[in-house]
C-alpha cells in the first residue's frame, strides 16, 4: 500500500467518524430557550466542534492502525 493510499484511508475514516460525531450531544437553541437573533431555532447552542474533532482524530487513528495492520498482515505476506 502506498503512502497516498494510506493517507486517503485515514481521511475517509476521519470524515466518516466526523459525520457520525457531529449530531451527538447537540442541544438546540429551542431546547435551551436561548435564541440568538438571526439564527434558526434548530441551530445548536454549543456544538463543541473542537472537542469532537480531537476525539474523531484519536479514534480515526486507532481504526487506521488496525486497518493498516490487517492490510499488511493479510495482503502483504
Buried (B, 14 or more C-beta within 10 A) or exposed (E): EEEEEBEEBBEEBBEEBBEEBBEEEBEBBEEEEEBEEEEEEEBBBEBBEEEBBEBBBEBBEEBBEEBBEEBEEEEEE
